[in-house]
């Protein structure tokens, strides 16, 4: 089945710096890659997603890139702010798996001012 | 639109008991998926319900079961509770029609289950 590896597990940046989180997946049939942000004690919140027919997607300070050949995708956050501090999860799903999202282990991002 | 609502928020049970958790999806969403979140295993898919039918299932024992009602609300049941079942149980809803594998899923706040 699908396996998603996420790196790094922790990331500390200064306010205003950029942050990059990388994920690799194993199932070449995966076609949907969402990213979730989870603040302490709160629900995972969908922040951006990308489908396999697209190479890059941006939403203000957040962007996601997908390399289907290498089977990896990345989250880029520019001009980080203290409120970006949270745990970020990448996930993958495939047509065969339906709605089942396979998640990475998460990255704890700390933005210090 | 109201978001995904899960009840109760917290539950304390003892080993051997059973528990039922509830999830009300976003209005118009017909698919409800359940996930278990633990520090060690992260977020793991339990199962998905659509139109009152289990459409997909993860690798959890038969003690974990669920159902969905005609209004798309879903319940999850865990029988013969074990210490290892202590976790945050999250449900997520999505439209469920068309191509379900690439539709955004929106999570509820979860039910924190503690087994003593």
Interface residues (C-beta under 8 A of the other chain):
Chain A: X31 X32 X34 X36 X42 X43 X44 X45 X46 X49 X51 X89 X91 X93 X94 X95 X96 X97 X98 X99 X100 X101 X102 X103 X104 X105 X106
Chain B: X4 X31 X33 X35 X42 X43 X44 X45 X48 X55 X56 X58 X90 X92 X94 X96 X99 X100 X101 X102 X103 X104 X105 X106 X107 X108 X109 X110
